[in-house]
């Protein structure tokens, strides 16, 4: 017994599509892992920059991210 030509072609096509989809998922997972690592590194860098600014301007300072203006928090 043997598959007919159409059955074999369909099975081969579906298998190929499945394999490509699995590879695409793997690639996306690698991209995701790389982005997660980048975010972790950026968080560390941001925290270090923030700590530096806190040391310079004080822990109660508020920085306007658009203008760069630094104000002290109202404690009232």
N, CA, C and O of each residue as an XYZ file, in Angstrom:
304
protein
N       0.840     -1.170      0.000
C       0.000      0.000      0.000
C       0.895      1.248      0.000
O       1.999      1.243      0.546
N       0.394      2.295     -0.617
C       1.189      3.512     -0.772
C       0.236      4.703     -0.879
O      -0.864      4.587     -1.418
N       0.679      5.853     -0.352
C      -0.115      7.069     -0.508
C      -0.178      7.440     -1.978
O       0.767      7.203     -2.731
N      -1.310      8.030     -2.385
C      -1.326      8.512     -3.753
C      -0.577      9.844     -3.813
O      -0.237     10.412     -2.774
N      -0.327     10.330     -4.990
C       0.499     11.524     -5.202
C      -0.045     12.730     -4.444
O       0.724     13.441     -3.798
N      -1.342     12.976     -4.507
C      -1.958     14.129     -3.844
C      -1.827     14.044     -2.323
O      -1.540     15.039     -1.657
N      -2.041     12.846     -1.787
C      -1.913     12.666     -0.335
C      -0.486     12.950      0.127
O      -0.274     13.632      1.130
N       0.472     12.430     -0.602
C       1.873     12.646     -0.258
C       2.254     14.120     -0.373
O       2.969     14.646      0.480
N       1.777     14.787     -1.426
C       2.067     16.214     -1.599
C       1.462     17.043     -0.468
O       2.110     17.949      0.056
N       0.223     16.734     -0.094
C      -0.420     17.472      0.989
C       0.312     17.246      2.308
O       0.564     18.192      3.055
N       0.648     16.009      2.585
C       1.353     15.684      3.821
C       2.719     16.369      3.861
O       3.123     16.894      4.899
N       3.416     16.362      2.748
C       4.729     17.009      2.655
C       4.599     18.522      2.835
O       5.392     19.139      3.547
N       3.598     19.111      2.189
C       3.368     20.556      2.311
C       3.059     20.941      3.753
O       3.631     21.893      4.283
N       2.151     20.196      4.386
C       1.781     20.487      5.771
C       2.968     20.329      6.722
O       3.158     21.139      7.630
N       3.750     19.296      6.510
C       4.935     19.067      7.341
C       5.923     20.222      7.189
O       6.473     20.704      8.180
N       6.147     20.661      5.966
C       7.057     21.779      5.719
C       6.576     23.059      6.376
O       7.362     23.798      6.969
N       5.274     23.318      6.267
C       4.694     24.510      6.893
C       4.813     24.440      8.411
O       5.118     25.443      9.056
N       4.580     23.286      8.971
C       4.712     23.094     10.412
C       6.152     23.348     10.860
O       6.378     24.024     11.863
N       7.112     22.816     10.128
C       8.523     23.007     10.476
C       8.908     24.491     10.403
O       9.610     24.994     11.280
N       8.447     25.189      9.358
C       8.737     26.620      9.225
C       8.138     27.402     10.390
O       8.762     28.323     10.917
N       6.927     27.027     10.785
C       6.267     27.704     11.903
C       7.026     27.481     13.201
O       7.188     28.404     14.000
N       7.489     26.263     13.410
C       8.284     25.969     14.609
C       9.577     26.783     14.627
O       9.981     27.291     15.674
N      10.214     26.904     13.485
C      11.450     27.685     13.390
C      11.170     29.161     13.663
O      11.953     29.834     14.334
N      10.056     29.657     13.143
C       9.691     31.060     13.365
C       9.446     31.319     14.848
O       9.857     32.355     15.372
N       8.784     30.393     15.523
C       8.556     30.535     16.965
C       9.891     30.546     17.708
O      10.092     31.348     18.619
N      10.789     29.666     17.321
C      12.117     29.631     17.942
C      12.854     30.948     17.751
O      13.464     31.464     18.688
N      12.800     31.491     16.545
C      13.442     32.780     16.270
C      12.834     33.893     17.127
O      13.552     34.735     17.666
N      11.518     33.886     17.246
C      10.847     34.900     18.062
C      11.229     34.773     19.532
O      11.408     35.780     20.217
N      11.352     33.559     20.013
C      11.754     33.348     21.407
C      13.171     33.860     21.645
O      13.461     34.425     22.700
N      14.050     33.664     20.670
C      15.407     34.196     20.799
C      15.393     35.724     20.808
O      16.108     36.349     21.592
N      14.587     36.318     19.945
C      14.457     37.781     19.926
C      13.903     38.277     21.254
O      14.359     39.287     21.788
N      12.918     37.561     21.782
C      12.318     37.931     23.053
C      13.365     37.881     24.167
O      13.451     38.802     24.979
N      14.153     36.822     24.208
C      15.191     36.689     25.233
C      16.215     37.814     25.119
O      16.671     38.348     26.130
N      16.571     38.168     23.900
C      17.527     39.255     23.681
C      16.950     40.582     24.158
O      17.649     41.369     24.797
N      15.685     40.834     23.853
C      15.029     42.064     24.300
C      14.912     42.121     25.816
O      15.104     43.180     26.414
N      14.603     41.006     26.433
C      14.508     40.960     27.897
C      15.860     41.301     28.512
O      15.930     42.066     29.474
N      16.931     40.739     27.962
C      18.276     41.065     28.446
C      18.571     42.551     28.271
O      19.148     43.179     29.158
N      18.180     43.108     27.141
C      18.398     44.538     26.882
C      17.639     45.393     27.887
O      18.176     46.377     28.397
N      16.398     45.026     28.174
C      15.595     45.771     29.138
C      16.243     45.706     30.525
O      16.304     46.713     31.231
N      16.717     44.544     30.905
C      17.393     44.412     32.212
C      18.610     45.329     32.289
O      18.827     46.002     33.297
N      19.401     45.351     31.218
C      20.591     46.198     31.189
C      20.205     47.677     31.229
O      20.822     48.464     31.947
N      19.188     48.047     30.459
C      18.735     49.445     30.459
C      18.208     49.865     31.827
O      18.424     51.000     32.253
N      17.519     48.958     32.520
C      17.035     49.265     33.860
C      18.206     49.545     34.798
O      18.152     50.476     35.602
N      19.263     48.740     34.694
C      20.458     48.953     35.519
C      21.080     50.315     35.212
O      21.444     51.059     36.123
N      21.195     50.633     33.928
C      21.777     51.909     33.527
C      20.904     53.072     33.989
O      21.418     54.090     34.451
N      19.586     52.923     33.865
C      18.668     53.968     34.293
C      18.775     54.188     35.798
O      18.814     55.328     36.259
N      18.822     53.105     36.560
C      18.949     53.199     38.015
C      20.252     53.880     38.403
O      20.273     54.705     39.316
N      21.341     53.541     37.717
C      22.632     54.170     38.001
C      22.575     55.670     37.710
O      23.077     56.473     38.497
N      21.969     56.047     36.587
C      21.837     57.470     36.241
C      20.942     58.174     37.255
O      21.228     59.297     37.669
N      19.877     57.520     37.646
C      18.947     58.076     38.622
C      19.652     58.290     39.968
O      19.497     59.337     40.597
N      20.421     57.298     40.396
C      21.168     57.411     41.655
C      22.144     58.579     41.621
O      22.306     59.299     42.606
N      22.787     58.754     40.483
C      23.733     59.862     40.307
C      23.023     61.214     40.443
O      23.533     62.136     41.081
N      21.841     61.313     39.832
C      21.067     62.550     39.911
C      20.529     62.788     41.317
O      20.485     63.925     41.785
N      20.124     61.725     41.982
C      19.653     61.844     43.363
C      20.783     62.372     44.251
O      20.566     63.230     45.107
N      21.978     61.850     44.036
C      23.141     62.301     44.805
C      23.409     63.791     44.552
O      23.753     64.531     45.473
N      23.249     64.212     43.315
C      23.533     65.599     42.945
C      22.419     66.561     43.376
O      22.700     67.629     43.918
N      21.148     66.184     43.135
C      20.036     67.103     43.346
C      19.198     66.803     44.591
O      18.345     67.604     44.971
N      19.434     65.669     45.219
C      18.682     65.300     46.421
C      17.560     64.329     46.116
O      17.033     64.284     45.004
N      17.203     63.545     47.140
C      16.193     62.492     46.932
C      14.790     63.040     46.744
O      13.917     62.336     46.235
N      14.558     64.281     47.145
C      13.229     64.875     46.990
C      13.085     65.688     45.709
O      12.112     66.424     45.542
N      14.043     65.556     44.813
C      13.980     66.316     43.570
C      13.035     65.643     42.572
O      12.896     64.420     42.538
N      12.399     66.483     41.769
C      11.505     66.010     40.705
C      12.040     66.582     39.392
O      12.227     67.792     39.264
N      12.276     65.725     38.443
C      12.844     66.144     37.164
C      11.763     66.080     36.100
O      11.103     65.056     35.923
N      11.592     67.189     35.395
C      10.684     67.223     34.259
C      11.427     66.592     33.077
O      12.432     67.130     32.612
N      10.933     65.459     32.600
C      11.621     64.707     31.543
C      11.594     65.426     30.193
O      12.408     65.119     29.322
N      10.675     66.377     30.001
C      10.620     67.109     28.740
C      11.578     68.303     28.730
O      12.228     68.582     27.723
N      11.655     69.008     29.872
C      12.444     70.241     29.904
C      13.777     70.103     30.614
O      14.687     70.903     30.394
N      13.900     69.088     31.469
C      15.116     68.934     32.265
C      15.096     69.779     33.533
O      16.068     69.782     34.288
N      14.006     70.492     33.774
C      13.890     71.328     34.967
C      13.832     70.439     36.218
O      13.145     69.418     36.250
N      14.572     70.864     37.234
C      14.602     70.131     38.504
C      13.949     70.995     39.566
O      14.312     72.156     39.754
N      12.976     70.407     40.260
C      12.289     71.079     41.374
C      12.367     70.188     42.593
O      12.603     68.984     42.494
N      12.165     70.797     43.733
C      12.076     70.031     44.979
C      10.619     69.695     45.254
O       9.729     70.512     45.018
N      10.382     68.499     45.751
C       9.030     68.045     46.058
C       8.456     68.911     47.177
O       9.143     69.227     48.149
N       7.188     69.288     47.025
C       6.508     70.030     48.089
C       6.162     69.056     49.199
O       5.517     68.036     48.957
N       6.579     69.360     50.395
C       6.289     68.478     51.527
C       5.111     68.977     52.330
O       5.000     68.674     53.518
N       4.233     69.732     51.710
C       3.140     70.336     52.437
C       1.882     69.685     52.189
O       0.858     70.091     52.741
